Amino acid sequence: MRAQHLDTTFGRVWLVLNPLLLACVYFILVDIIRHGHARPAHYLPHLIAGIFAYYFVSGTIRQGAKTVIKGSKLVLNTAFPRILLPTSSVIGNFMRFVPTLGIYAIIHVISGLPIGFHLLLVIPVIAMLTGVAAGISMFVSALQVYFRDLAQFLPYLLRMWLYLSPVLWFANQVPHGFKPLIWANPIGALLACWSDILIKGEVPSPFLFALGLAWTVVSLTVGTLFFMSREREFAVRL
């Protein structure tokens, strides 16, 4: 993380500037598309909070997918738990995510959004987002050892995932018939909880929390088991 922006003027400030500028780009884009229609209340803080959370998850997966391939020399020459490779992407991106929470806190106060004990609920939501990111990161890092083209497909899949997640739009804007698309999204319920807590100042429904927890358990279980079942073949495939 220290070396990543060592030769730039703003240095590690880019850890915050990247997702913040991305949120601004999407705000302008969506505002143009919505031309002539009323903007939902507190849309900008919702978008920024959603982009920060999504950027954390997608960044973890994007970097985690490369960890086994990049660590091939380590895998071939050193005995260590291979699962530490995708885990490193989770830790690194979580450390990048923490400063964005401070930036969002400033935006939250400026926007006049509710402040109370309900905000403590973001802690379990962040924990579940981390679990989903870790599980999928382990899965794709092992899969890329067998299917190298995944690196080319992944950016497009992550971009489509953003559009299908309640980041550029509020979850309650989705027509009733399309609600299952949110629930089938591993982070759909969690991002809906995220917005309910931060923007609406409400305690999310038990259904959303339960669904988010279920996706966390499934992601971690499937990702861990798949990775561990394949790690013995890494040396041969690399």
trRosetta pair geometry for C-beta under 8 A, 3 or more apart (Angstrom, degrees):
i j d omega theta_ij theta_ji phi_ij phi_ji
1 4 5.7 -34 -145 2 31 120
1 12 6.9 52 157 -120 92 116
1 15 7.5 26 -161 -83 107 133
1 92 6.5 -177 -58 -151 108 95
1 95 6.6 -78 -70 103 161 131
1 96 7.1 -161 -122 -70 123 93
2 6 6.7 46 145 -75 65 102
2 12 7.4 -39 -115 -69 45 123
3 6 5.2 -31 -147 -26 42 126
4 12 7.8 85 64 -102 102 74
4 14 8.0 -134 115 75 108 125
5 8 4.6 -51 -173 32 87 122
5 10 7.1 -45 165 85 137 74
5 11 5.1 128 113 -163 110 33
5 12 5.7 163 58 -75 125 42
5 13 8.0 -128 120 40 157 57
5 14 4.9 165 -98 30 156 131
5 15 7.7 -128 0 -38 142 78
6 11 7.2 29 -113 -127 27 82
8 11 6.0 -180 78 -66 87 33
8 14 6.5 29 92 -33 156 137
10 13 4.0 -91 168 59 101 118
10 14 5.5 117 96 -47 116 82
10 17 6.5 21 135 -11 157 152
11 14 7.1 -159 102 1 26 93
12 15 5.3 -3 179 -7 73 115
13 16 6.1 -58 -174 42 55 101
13 17 5.7 51 134 -23 81 114
14 17 4.9 -58 -126 47 42 112
14 18 5.6 55 170 -35 75 97
15 18 6.9 -40 -147 18 15 110
15 96 4.9 -137 -159 -144 110 87
15 99 5.8 74 108 52 118 140
15 100 7.8 -122 136 -47 82 90
16 19 7.0 -69 -164 45 35 94
16 20 5.9 27 152 -17 71 122
16 99 5.2 -93 -70 121 108 117
16 100 5.7 169 -122 -85 77 69
16 103 5.4 138 -160 -40 123 144
17 20 5.6 -68 -141 45 30 112
17 21 5.7 28 165 -19 72 110
18 21 6.3 -59 -144 37 20 104
18 22 6.4 21 156 -19 59 110
18 55 7.5 151 113 -163 100 144
19 22 5.3 -55 -146 37 35 117
19 23 6.4 41 154 -24 67 101
19 51 5.5 155 -176 133 94 102
19 52 5.4 98 148 -99 147 59
19 55 4.2 -116 -106 4 120 174
19 100 5.8 1 65 -113 143 141
20 23 5.7 -50 -153 31 32 112
20 24 6.7 32 148 -18 62 103
20 48 7.1 18 -125 -140 65 105
20 100 7.6 -166 -53 -128 88 97
20 103 6.5 -84 -80 156 124 156
21 24 5.4 -50 -150 34 38 114
21 25 6.5 43 150 -23 66 101
22 25 5.6 -49 -151 31 34 114
22 26 6.6 26 154 -12 65 106
22 51 5.7 175 100 -173 104 135
22 55 6.8 131 64 -85 151 129
23 26 6.0 -59 -149 41 31 106
23 27 6.2 38 152 -26 65 107
23 47 5.5 133 -160 130 97 96
23 48 4.5 64 -170 -104 159 65
23 51 4.1 -159 -83 36 94 160
23 52 7.6 -9 -59 -40 133 74
24 27 5.5 -51 -145 32 31 116
24 28 6.6 30 157 -16 64 103
25 28 6.1 -58 -155 36 29 107
25 29 6.3 26 151 -18 64 111
26 29 5.4 -53 -142 40 35 115
26 30 5.9 30 161 -15 70 107
26 47 6.3 -168 97 -172 114 124
26 51 6.7 172 33 -83 142 130
26 168 6.0 -113 176 -104 124 101
27 30 6.2 -57 -142 41 25 103
27 31 6.0 27 156 -22 62 112
27 43 7.8 133 -132 123 93 102
27 44 6.0 36 -124 -116 136 82
27 47 5.5 135 -81 106 91 162
28 31 5.7 -57 -144 37 27 114
28 32 6.5 29 156 -21 63 104
29 32 6.0 -58 -156 32 28 109
29 33 6.6 23 151 -14 64 107
30 33 5.5 -54 -147 39 36 112
30 34 5.9 26 156 -12 69 112
30 47 7.5 -157 32 -105 149 142
30 168 5.6 -178 -82 -167 137 100
31 34 5.8 -61 -141 46 28 105
31 35 7.4 68 148 -66 57 69
31 39 7.0 -7 -117 -94 85 124
32 35 5.8 -9 -169 -41 38 108
34 37 4.7 -94 -176 59 82 107
34 39 6.5 100 120 -89 148 74
39 43 5.2 -102 172 5 99 145
40 43 4.7 112 68 -71 84 104
40 46 7.6 -20 97 25 121 151
40 170 6.0 -144 165 -16 174 131
40 173 7.5 -93 -65 -67 145 128
42 45 5.2 -41 -175 44 89 108
42 46 5.8 97 126 -27 84 100
42 111 6.0 90 -126 173 95 132
42 113 6.5 94 -132 -87 142 106
42 199 5.2 156 122 -157 135 101
43 46 5.5 -63 -151 40 33 115
43 47 6.1 33 155 -23 70 107
44 47 5.7 -54 -145 35 30 111
44 48 6.3 27 158 -16 65 106
44 107 7.8 -125 123 -173 98 124
44 111 7.5 -166 77 -100 101 130
45 48 5.6 -54 -141 40 34 110
45 49 6.0 34 160 -18 68 107
45 104 7.5 105 -156 -157 86 85
45 107 5.3 165 -111 140 94 112
45 108 6.3 111 -151 -92 136 55
45 111 4.7 -54 -44 -37 140 170
45 113 6.3 -137 113 -43 167 140
45 198 7.2 -146 145 140 109 110
45 199 6.2 158 100 -102 106 93
46 49 6.0 -58 -145 40 26 108
46 50 6.1 23 157 -17 63 113
46 170 6.6 -28 177 -83 158 89
46 195 5.5 39 -141 -132 100 107
46 198 7.7 150 -104 94 58 110
46 199 4.7 21 -84 -85 92 151
47 50 5.8 -60 -145 40 26 110
47 51 6.1 26 158 -20 65 108
47 167 6.9 78 -137 166 57 70
47 168 6.8 41 -121 -114 98 43
48 51 5.9 -53 -143 36 28 109
48 52 6.4 31 156 -21 62 105
48 104 6.2 169 125 -110 109 90
48 107 5.8 -33 86 119 157 171
49 52 5.9 -54 -151 34 29 113
49 53 6.5 23 155 -13 64 108
49 104 5.5 92 -95 -143 77 136
49 194 6.4 179 142 152 113 108
49 195 7.0 144 92 -95 129 64
49 198 5.1 169 -142 104 165 161
49 199 7.0 -152 33 -49 149 99
50 53 5.9 -59 -148 40 31 107
50 54 5.9 23 158 -13 68 111
50 165 7.6 165 -174 123 114 107
50 166 7.0 -121 -125 114 137 62
50 167 3.6 166 151 -135 129 75
50 168 7.6 -146 105 -38 147 36
50 191 6.0 60 -131 -161 94 114
50 194 6.9 130 -95 105 66 132
50 195 6.7 7 -70 -71 104 103
51 54 5.8 -57 -137 44 29 106
51 55 5.7 35 160 -27 66 110
51 167 6.2 108 -65 -173 56 121
52 55 5.8 -53 -142 34 23 113
52 56 6.7 28 154 -22 58 104
52 97 7.0 113 170 -149 88 81
52 100 4.3 174 -143 146 119 136
52 101 7.4 144 159 -69 146 52
52 103 7.8 180 -96 71 139 110
52 104 5.9 -87 -3 -55 165 129
53 56 5.8 -54 -158 29 31 114
53 57 6.8 21 152 -11 65 106
53 126 8.0 -122 -122 -105 100 72
53 129 6.1 -97 -168 -131 100 161
53 167 7.9 -154 64 -105 99 109
53 187 7.9 169 138 179 110 131
53 190 7.9 -162 166 126 138 103
53 191 6.3 162 99 -108 141 87
53 194 5.6 -30 -50 -143 168 164
54 57 5.8 -58 -150 40 36 106
54 58 5.8 23 159 -10 73 112
54 162 5.9 93 171 -115 148 88
54 165 6.3 146 -103 93 127 152
54 167 5.2 -15 -31 -90 145 149
54 187 7.3 137 -106 121 76 152
54 191 7.1 24 -65 -100 93 133
55 58 6.1 -56 -132 46 26 102
55 59 5.7 30 164 -22 63 114
55 97 7.7 163 91 -103 90 88
55 100 7.6 146 70 -77 129 173
56 59 6.1 -58 -140 37 18 109
56 60 6.5 21 158 -21 58 108
56 93 5.7 133 -157 153 64 106
56 94 7.1 63 -160 -97 114 47
56 96 7.3 176 -111 85 78 93
56 97 4.0 40 -106 -95 123 129
56 100 7.7 -142 -57 45 107 143
56 129 6.7 57 95 141 124 128
56 133 6.9 -77 131 -76 81 158
57 60 5.9 -58 -154 32 27 112
57 61 6.6 19 154 -13 64 108
57 129 5.7 -98 -72 -177 111 97
57 132 6.6 -7 -134 94 121 107
57 133 4.5 -138 -133 -84 67 109
57 187 5.9 14 -140 -83 176 156
58 61 5.7 -57 -148 40 35 109
58 62 5.9 35 155 -22 69 109
58 158 4.7 105 -147 -162 116 123
58 161 7.1 163 -94 81 112 129
58 162 7.2 -12 -62 -65 150 100
59 62 5.7 -52 -138 38 30 111
59 63 6.1 16 165 -5 65 110
59 93 4.7 162 104 -129 109 129
59 96 7.0 -77 116 77 157 143
60 63 6.5 -66 -146 46 22 98
60 64 5.6 23 158 -23 63 119
60 89 5.4 125 -156 134 62 98
60 90 5.4 48 -149 -101 123 55
60 93 4.2 -135 -75 51 79 157
60 94 7.7 43 -85 -42 123 71
60 133 4.0 51 78 176 149 122
60 134 7.2 -58 161 -67 139 47
60 137 5.3 -76 144 -68 91 134
61 64 5.6 -56 -134 39 25 113
61 65 6.4 37 161 -33 61 100
61 133 6.2 -117 -46 -150 84 75
61 136 5.2 -22 -106 111 115 114
61 137 5.2 -131 -104 -82 51 75
61 140 6.1 67 -168 28 87 148
61 154 7.5 -165 132 -166 101 120
61 158 6.8 170 85 -95 127 120
62 65 6.3 -50 -159 18 23 113
62 66 7.8 7 150 -7 53 105
62 154 6.3 145 -116 141 71 128
62 155 7.3 57 -121 -85 117 68
62 158 6.4 -12 -69 -58 105 163
63 66 6.1 -65 -163 36 41 105
63 67 7.0 59 145 -53 69 93
63 89 4.2 173 102 -139 103 120
63 92 7.1 -85 114 78 157 130
63 93 6.6 170 37 -52 135 118
63 137 7.9 -7 75 -135 68 118
64 67 5.6 -32 -154 -9 43 120
64 86 4.3 54 -159 -144 104 87
64 89 3.8 -156 -75 67 74 154
64 90 7.0 40 -81 -45 125 72
64 133 7.9 151 -16 164 147 81
64 136 7.8 114 75 102 145 69
64 137 3.0 -18 126 -159 172 104
64 138 7.2 -59 170 -48 132 36
64 140 6.5 94 101 69 99 105
64 141 5.1 -86 153 -54 80 114
65 137 7.2 -112 -46 -145 58 62
65 140 4.3 -47 -99 128 93 115
65 141 5.5 -150 -123 -80 28 58
65 143 7.9 -43 -137 63 91 93
65 144 5.1 104 -179 -35 85 145
65 150 6.4 -140 -168 121 129 117
65 151 6.6 163 128 -93 126 71
65 154 5.8 -109 -3 -97 175 163
66 69 5.6 -72 -161 52 56 108
66 70 5.1 48 148 -21 91 115
66 141 7.5 -60 31 -117 19 85
66 144 7.2 -62 -87 106 38 167
66 151 7.0 70 -84 -108 91 114
67 70 5.9 -60 -139 43 25 106
67 71 5.8 6 166 -3 64 118
67 85 4.0 150 142 159 118 96
67 86 5.2 179 47 -76 148 51
67 88 6.4 150 -133 55 137 107
67 89 5.6 -118 -56 -32 130 117
67 137 7.9 46 5 171 131 102
67 141 5.2 -20 48 -131 98 131
68 71 6.0 -67 -138 51 25 99
68 72 7.3 65 151 -72 57 66
68 75 6.7 47 -162 -58 75 146
68 82 7.0 37 -112 -177 102 110
68 85 5.4 105 -76 117 61 156
68 86 7.4 -15 -40 -47 90 89
68 141 4.8 122 -10 169 108 95
68 142 6.8 89 -22 -86 159 42
68 144 6.9 154 54 71 111 102
68 145 5.5 -51 111 -64 139 109
68 234 6.2 -111 -171 -138 122 128
68 238 7.6 -128 151 -79 91 124
69 72 6.1 -10 -170 -46 35 105
69 144 6.0 -73 -33 121 121 118
69 145 6.8 -170 -67 -89 81 65
69 148 7.7 104 -102 -121 142 88
69 238 7.3 179 -122 -119 52 101
71 74 4.4 -46 -177 43 89 121
71 75 5.7 98 121 -29 87 94
71 85 5.0 -132 28 -120 155 125
72 75 5.5 -54 -145 35 32 113
72 76 6.2 25 159 -16 67 109
72 238 4.3 177 -139 -172 107 132
73 76 5.9 -58 -144 40 29 107
73 77 6.0 -8 168 10 65 119
74 77 6.6 -78 -135 51 21 88
74 78 5.1 -37 -169 33 65 122
74 80 7.5 -38 163 38 104 126
74 85 7.9 155 86 -88 133 113
75 78 7.4 -47 -80 51 10 79
75 82 6.4 44 -117 -114 100 107
75 85 7.8 -11 -69 -58 104 146
75 234 5.3 -90 -178 128 143 127
75 235 6.2 -159 140 -82 100 71
75 238 6.0 101 82 12 136 166
76 235 5.7 124 -105 -132 67 89
76 238 6.4 -132 -58 93 106 130
80 84 6.3 -51 142 27 112 138
81 84 5.2 101 86 -22 89 100
82 85 5.8 -26 180 3 62 114
82 227 7.4 -161 103 166 107 103
82 231 4.3 172 51 -149 147 129
82 234 6.3 155 -129 2 155 160
83 86 6.7 -52 -164 43 53 95
83 87 6.0 57 141 -24 73 115
83 138 6.6 3 -141 -124 88 118
83 224 7.3 28 -129 -135 137 78
83 227 5.9 100 -102 127 90 137
83 228 6.9 -10 -65 -74 121 84
83 231 7.3 -68 -50 -77 74 151
84 87 5.1 -63 -142 45 36 119
84 88 6.3 51 157 -37 69 95
85 88 6.1 -48 -160 16 26 111
85 89 7.9 21 146 -12 55 97
85 141 6.5 167 107 175 110 150
86 89 5.7 -47 -162 28 48 112
86 90 7.0 51 144 -20 69 99
86 134 7.3 118 132 -158 106 63
86 137 4.5 153 -174 133 114 100
86 138 4.7 169 84 -87 159 58
86 141 4.3 -141 -75 -3 117 157
86 227 7.1 -102 17 -116 142 150
87 90 5.4 -50 -157 31 43 115
87 91 6.5 39 150 -17 71 103
87 134 6.9 28 -110 -142 64 106
87 138 7.9 27 -54 -77 68 100
88 91 5.8 -53 -148 38 35 109
88 92 6.1 34 156 -18 68 109
89 92 5.8 -53 -141 40 31 111
89 93 6.1 21 163 -10 66 111
89 137 5.6 -163 80 -162 126 142
89 141 8.0 178 11 -70 141 132
90 93 6.4 -65 -145 43 22 101
90 94 6.2 25 156 -22 62 110
90 130 6.6 88 -168 -167 110 87
90 133 6.1 139 -117 111 92 107
90 134 4.7 22 -96 -93 147 89
90 137 6.1 -168 -60 44 93 161
91 94 5.8 -57 -146 35 27 112
91 95 6.5 27 155 -18 63 105
92 95 5.9 -58 -155 34 30 110
92 96 6.7 26 149 -15 64 105
93 96 5.3 -49 -147 37 41 114
93 97 6.2 48 150 -28 67 103
93 133 7.3 -123 87 163 139 148
94 97 5.3 -51 -146 32 35 117
94 98 6.8 48 154 -35 64 94
94 130 6.3 32 -93 -116 121 117
95 98 6.0 -35 -150 12 33 116
96 99 7.1 -56 -171 29 37 102
96 100 7.6 32 142 -15 64 109
97 100 5.7 -62 -162 33 45 114
97 101 7.1 52 146 -29 72 96
98 101 5.8 -47 -162 18 39 114
98 102 7.7 37 147 -15 63 97
99 102 5.6 -48 -163 29 48 113
99 103 6.9 45 145 -16 71 101
100 103 5.4 -49 -152 37 44 113
100 104 6.2 45 150 -20 71 102
101 104 5.7 -52 -146 38 33 110
101 105 6.4 44 150 -30 64 101
102 105 5.5 -45 -149 25 33 117
102 106 7.1 34 152 -18 61 98
103 106 6.0 -53 -161 30 36 111
103 107 6.7 30 147 -13 66 106
104 107 5.4 -57 -150 41 41 112
104 108 5.9 50 149 -30 71 103
104 198 7.7 -34 162 -152 127 142
105 108 5.4 -48 -146 30 30 118
105 109 6.7 28 156 -16 63 102
106 109 6.1 -56 -153 35 30 107
106 110 6.3 26 153 -16 66 110
107 110 5.7 -57 -143 40 32 110
107 111 6.0 28 159 -18 66 112
108 111 6.1 -63 -148 39 23 108
108 113 5.0 -78 -164 50 74 123
108 115 7.5 110 141 -80 115 94
108 198 6.7 -96 -110 -167 120 95
109 112 7.8 37 173 -68 33 31
109 113 7.7 -80 -73 40 20 82
109 115 7.4 26 -98 -62 75 133
113 198 6.8 16 154 164 152 63
113 199 6.3 -81 -134 -130 134 38
113 201 6.6 -179 175 -56 81 103
114 118 7.3 16 119 52 122 128
114 200 7.9 -14 21 127 126 29
114 201 2.9 49 40 -105 145 140
115 119 6.6 -14 -147 -30 55 139
116 119 6.4 142 68 -8 47 92
116 201 6.9 74 25 -158 116 102
117 120 5.7 -22 -178 3 63 116
118 121 5.8 -29 180 5 58 117
118 197 6.0 -165 146 -146 97 80
118 201 6.2 104 71 -170 147 59
118 202 7.1 -144 -172 145 154 6
118 203 5.7 -121 -133 -68 112 76
119 122 5.9 -19 -180 -2 61 112
119 197 6.5 122 -114 166 43 103
119 198 7.4 71 -121 -97 85 61
120 123 5.9 -22 178 1 61 115
121 124 6.4 -45 -165 36 57 100
121 125 6.5 57 141 -18 73 109
121 193 7.6 -117 141 171 116 106
121 197 5.0 -145 80 -116 113 137
121 203 6.6 149 -51 -126 162 74
121 204 7.3 177 150 12 146 96
122 125 5.2 -62 -149 44 42 116
122 126 5.9 47 153 -25 75 103
122 194 7.1 68 -124 -128 88 69
122 197 5.6 176 -65 118 81 150
122 198 6.8 61 -82 -61 124 96
123 126 5.9 -52 -147 34 27 109
123 127 6.5 29 152 -19 61 106
124 127 5.3 -51 -146 36 38 116
124 128 6.3 36 156 -19 69 103
124 209 7.7 28 115 -144 133 108
125 128 5.8 -55 -149 37 31 108
125 129 6.4 33 151 -19 65 104
125 190 5.8 142 -158 -163 87 88
125 193 5.2 -165 -108 109 125 122
125 194 5.5 158 164 -79 147 76
125 197 6.9 -144 -16 9 153 151
125 212 7.1 -28 -125 160 72 160
126 129 5.6 -51 -146 37 33 113
126 130 6.3 37 152 -21 64 105
127 130 5.7 -55 -152 35 30 114
127 131 6.5 33 149 -21 63 104
128 131 5.4 -49 -148 33 37 115
128 132 6.5 37 154 -18 66 101
128 190 5.5 -156 104 -112 119 128
128 212 5.1 61 148 151 157 106
128 213 6.2 -90 -113 -90 131 52
128 215 7.8 76 175 74 111 91
128 216 4.4 -96 -150 -69 83 141
129 132 5.8 -52 -148 36 32 109
129 133 6.2 32 153 -18 65 108
129 187 6.5 57 -121 -128 84 110
129 190 5.5 156 -73 156 84 148
129 194 8.0 47 -57 -68 134 128
130 133 5.7 -56 -146 39 30 112
130 134 6.1 31 155 -21 66 107
131 134 5.7 -54 -144 36 29 111
131 135 6.3 28 158 -18 64 107
131 216 3.9 50 95 -160 134 103
131 217 7.8 1 153 -58 140 35
131 219 6.4 123 134 76 80 116
131 220 5.2 -48 -176 -54 96 120
132 135 5.9 -57 -147 37 29 110
132 136 6.3 18 161 -9 65 109
132 186 5.2 148 -154 152 128 114
132 187 5.8 159 115 -75 163 89
132 190 7.1 -134 -7 -6 148 158
132 215 6.0 12 -98 128 117 101
132 216 5.4 -82 -54 -103 79 64
132 219 4.6 78 -130 46 57 169
132 220 7.8 -80 -83 -43 32 79
133 136 6.3 -61 -144 43 26 102
133 137 5.9 30 157 -25 64 113
134 137 5.6 -57 -143 36 26 115
134 138 6.5 27 158 -19 63 104
134 219 7.6 112 70 127 66 110
134 220 6.4 24 88 -104 105 86
134 223 6.9 156 121 97 62 154
135 138 6.0 -56 -153 33 28 108
135 139 6.5 26 152 -18 63 108
135 216 7.5 159 -9 -163 138 46
135 218 7.6 104 164 101 163 50
135 219 3.1 134 79 143 149 82
135 220 4.1 -102 -77 -72 116 37
135 221 7.3 5 -129 24 128 41
135 222 6.5 69 -179 60 115 80
135 223 3.4 169 -170 7 61 138
135 224 6.9 -60 -121 -24 77 78
136 139 5.4 -54 -149 36 36 115
136 140 6.2 24 159 -11 71 107
136 186 7.1 137 -56 98 129 169
136 219 5.7 -41 -40 -159 78 115
136 223 6.0 -95 -53 -85 19 134
137 140 6.3 -59 -141 42 27 100
137 141 6.1 28 160 -23 63 111
137 223 7.1 53 54 -162 52 144
138 141 5.9 -56 -143 34 26 111
138 142 6.6 19 161 -11 61 107
138 223 3.8 104 65 163 109 104
138 224 5.9 22 115 -77 164 45
138 226 7.1 135 124 68 96 94
138 227 4.2 -72 173 -42 103 142
139 142 6.4 -68 -159 39 26 103
139 143 6.1 21 152 -18 66 114
139 219 7.9 -99 -16 -164 130 71
139 222 6.4 13 -83 120 127 92
139 223 4.2 -89 -39 -115 90 79
139 226 5.3 48 -117 68 76 143
139 227 6.9 -101 -79 -49 37 91
140 143 5.2 -54 -138 41 37 114
140 144 6.1 42 161 -28 69 102
140 150 6.5 179 -163 161 92 142
140 154 7.0 88 -166 -107 142 126
141 144 6.1 -48 -147 27 26 110
141 145 7.6 37 149 -26 54 95
141 227 6.9 27 72 -112 101 114
142 145 5.9 -45 -167 15 40 115
142 146 7.7 18 147 0 64 103
142 226 5.8 177 68 129 149 93
142 227 4.6 -161 -43 -109 135 63
142 230 4.7 110 -169 70 124 139
142 231 7.1 -77 -111 -67 113 68
142 234 8.0 -89 -129 -81 75 104
143 146 6.1 -70 -165 44 43 101
143 147 5.7 -24 161 37 82 109
143 150 5.9 108 115 -71 104 163
143 226 7.7 0 -53 149 88 133
144 147 6.3 -79 -119 70 33 68
144 148 6.4 68 -176 -111 73 40
144 150 4.6 -117 -99 59 81 132
144 151 6.3 75 -139 -48 125 85
145 230 7.1 157 59 148 137 126
145 233 7.7 136 127 102 138 93
145 234 5.8 -81 -138 -121 157 76
145 237 4.9 80 164 110 103 144
145 238 6.7 -55 -143 -64 104 82
146 230 7.7 -82 -33 -158 120 141
146 237 6.5 -63 -80 -143 60 150
147 150 4.9 84 105 -35 98 104
148 151 6.6 -26 173 8 59 108
149 152 5.3 -46 -169 33 67 113
149 153 6.3 57 138 -15 83 105
150 153 5.7 -63 -145 45 38 106
150 154 5.8 53 157 -45 72 103
151 154 6.0 -37 -138 12 25 119
152 155 7.8 -59 -178 22 30 98
153 156 6.0 -72 -167 45 49 107
153 157 5.8 45 146 -23 84 112
154 157 5.5 -58 -142 39 33 112
154 158 6.1 31 162 -19 69 107
155 158 5.9 -57 -145 38 29 109
155 159 6.4 30 155 -21 64 106
156 159 5.6 -52 -146 35 33 112
156 160 6.4 31 155 -15 65 104
157 160 5.9 -55 -149 38 31 109
157 161 6.3 37 149 -25 64 106
158 161 5.3 -49 -146 33 34 118
158 162 6.7 43 151 -25 62 97
159 162 5.7 -45 -157 25 34 114
159 163 7.0 28 149 -13 63 102
160 163 5.7 -55 -153 37 38 109
160 164 6.2 26 152 -11 69 111
161 164 5.8 -64 -145 45 31 105
161 165 6.1 30 155 -26 66 113
161 185 7.6 137 -155 -146 81 107
162 165 5.8 -64 -147 33 28 110
162 167 6.0 -58 -166 47 75 143
162 168 7.3 73 151 -21 88 110
163 168 6.7 -15 -123 22 53 137
164 181 6.6 -112 -165 162 101 112
164 185 6.0 -180 129 -96 104 131
164 188 7.7 -61 134 -85 83 110
165 185 5.9 169 -96 173 75 151
165 187 6.0 0 -126 88 129 102
165 188 6.0 -140 -127 -94 70 66
165 191 5.6 76 176 22 104 163
166 169 6.1 -86 -139 83 62 69
166 170 6.3 27 -165 -165 108 21
166 171 4.1 -21 -109 -66 156 80
166 174 7.7 -86 -90 -30 104 121
166 182 6.4 30 -36 -127 110 119
166 188 6.4 90 -2 -153 98 69
166 191 4.9 167 63 109 91 116
166 192 5.4 64 47 -74 155 74
166 195 6.5 -90 128 -8 120 144
167 191 6.3 -64 -64 -170 76 147
169 173 5.1 -104 172 61 108 139
169 174 7.4 112 120 -57 128 81
170 173 4.7 102 66 -13 83 105
170 195 6.6 175 -132 160 78 157
171 174 6.2 -40 -172 5 46 113
171 182 6.0 88 -141 -135 101 158
171 188 7.5 118 -113 177 116 84
171 191 7.5 151 -58 101 116 87
171 192 4.0 29 -43 -112 161 106
171 195 6.7 167 -1 53 105 141
174 178 5.0 -118 177 88 103 107
174 179 5.9 135 109 -84 122 58
174 181 7.4 -145 -163 58 144 109
174 182 6.3 -178 27 -35 170 125
175 178 5.0 72 66 15 84 104
175 179 7.8 -116 100 -35 45 75
176 179 5.8 -21 -161 -20 41 117
178 181 5.1 -22 177 12 78 121
178 182 7.7 81 132 -16 76 89
179 182 5.8 -52 -166 29 50 110
179 183 6.6 37 146 -12 76 105
180 183 5.4 -58 -144 43 43 108
180 184 5.8 41 156 -21 74 107
181 184 5.9 -55 -141 39 28 109
181 185 6.7 38 151 -31 59 104
181 188 7.5 172 122 -111 57 158
182 185 5.6 -54 -157 23 34 117
182 188 3.8 170 -174 173 64 135
182 189 6.9 114 146 -60 93 60
182 192 6.7 63 175 -46 133 132
183 188 6.2 -112 -66 87 17 135
183 189 6.3 48 -118 -56 59 107
183 211 6.0 -80 -143 -159 89 148
184 188 7.2 45 58 10 42 147
185 188 3.1 97 68 -36 114 113
185 189 7.6 164 75 -10 85 65
186 215 4.6 158 -148 -176 65 129
186 218 7.9 -132 -121 78 101 112
186 219 5.9 83 -153 -69 133 127
187 190 4.9 -65 -157 50 62 115
187 191 5.5 61 145 -25 89 103
187 215 7.4 -160 -64 124 37 151
188 191 6.2 -61 -148 37 23 104
188 192 6.5 24 153 -18 61 108
189 192 5.5 -54 -150 36 34 115
189 193 6.4 37 150 -20 66 102
189 208 4.7 179 -169 -156 97 71
189 209 7.9 -153 153 -53 117 15
189 211 4.1 180 -86 96 172 116
189 212 4.4 -142 103 -60 110 81
189 215 6.9 156 39 2 117 135
190 193 5.5 -50 -151 35 34 113
190 194 6.3 44 146 -27 64 104
190 208 8.0 156 -74 169 29 93
190 212 4.2 115 -73 -130 80 121
190 215 7.3 -111 -28 65 111 133
191 194 5.0 -42 -145 30 38 123
191 195 6.5 37 155 -17 65 101
192 195 6.0 -54 -150 37 31 107
192 196 6.3 34 151 -21 64 107
192 204 7.0 112 117 -132 84 127
192 208 5.6 -119 93 -140 116 133
193 196 5.6 -55 -146 36 31 113
193 197 6.3 26 159 -16 66 108
193 204 4.0 -42 -123 -56 80 165
193 208 5.0 163 -67 138 96 125
193 209 6.4 100 -103 -78 141 66
193 212 6.0 -43 -5 -39 142 153
194 197 6.3 -63 -152 37 22 106
194 198 6.2 -5 164 4 62 117
195 198 6.3 -67 -132 50 26 95
195 199 4.9 -19 -171 22 70 123
195 200 6.9 58 138 -5 72 99
196 199 7.2 -41 -88 52 10 84
196 200 5.0 -38 -149 44 49 124
196 202 4.9 -71 178 71 92 99
196 203 7.5 -2 137 124 118 10
196 204 4.4 118 75 -83 149 84
196 208 7.4 110 6 79 149 168
197 200 7.6 30 -8 54 10 81
197 201 7.6 37 -174 -111 31 20
197 202 7.1 -101 -86 67 36 51
197 203 7.5 40 -97 -109 79 34
197 204 6.5 -49 -47 -31 87 98
204 208 4.5 -86 164 71 120 135
204 209 5.8 138 95 -47 115 89
205 208 4.9 98 62 2 82 98
205 209 7.3 -153 96 0 46 86
206 209 5.6 -58 -148 41 39 111
206 210 5.9 38 155 -21 72 108
207 210 5.8 -58 -145 38 27 109
207 211 6.1 25 157 -18 64 109
208 211 5.8 -56 -145 38 28 109
208 212 6.2 29 156 -18 64 108
209 212 5.8 -56 -148 38 29 111
209 213 6.3 28 154 -18 65 107
210 213 5.7 -55 -147 38 30 111
210 214 6.3 35 152 -24 64 105
211 214 5.5 -50 -147 32 32 114
211 215 6.6 30 155 -16 64 103
212 215 5.9 -55 -150 37 31 108
212 216 6.4 35 150 -23 64 105
213 216 5.5 -52 -150 33 34 116
213 217 6.4 32 154 -17 67 103
214 217 5.9 -55 -150 36 30 108
214 218 6.2 27 154 -16 65 109
215 218 5.6 -55 -142 41 32 111
215 219 6.0 34 158 -22 67 108
216 219 5.9 -56 -144 37 25 109
216 220 6.2 18 161 -12 63 110
217 220 6.1 -60 -145 41 26 106
217 221 5.9 22 160 -17 64 114
218 221 6.0 -61 -142 40 24 109
218 222 5.9 14 166 -10 65 113
219 222 6.3 -60 -139 43 21 102
219 223 5.8 16 165 -14 62 118
220 223 6.0 -61 -137 43 22 108
220 224 5.9 17 166 -16 62 114
221 224 6.2 -61 -143 38 20 105
221 225 6.1 11 164 -10 61 114
222 225 6.2 -62 -142 42 24 105
222 226 6.0 21 162 -18 64 113
223 226 6.1 -60 -144 38 23 108
223 227 6.2 21 160 -18 62 111
224 227 5.9 -59 -147 37 27 109
224 228 6.1 17 161 -12 65 112
225 228 6.0 -59 -141 42 27 105
225 229 6.1 27 160 -21 64 112
226 229 5.9 -59 -145 36 26 110
226 230 6.4 4 162 -4 62 116
227 230 6.3 -79 -153 45 25 98
227 231 6.1 38 158 -50 68 103
228 231 5.9 -33 -133 4 31 117
230 233 5.6 -62 -171 40 65 109
230 234 7.1 89 136 -53 80 82
231 234 5.4 -18 -160 -17 49 119
232 235 7.9 -47 174 17 39 98
233 236 5.3 -57 -166 42 65 113
233 237 5.7 55 140 -19 88 110
234 237 5.9 -68 -144 44 30 104
234 238 5.7 22 164 -19 70 114
235 238 6.2 -56 -136 37 24 106
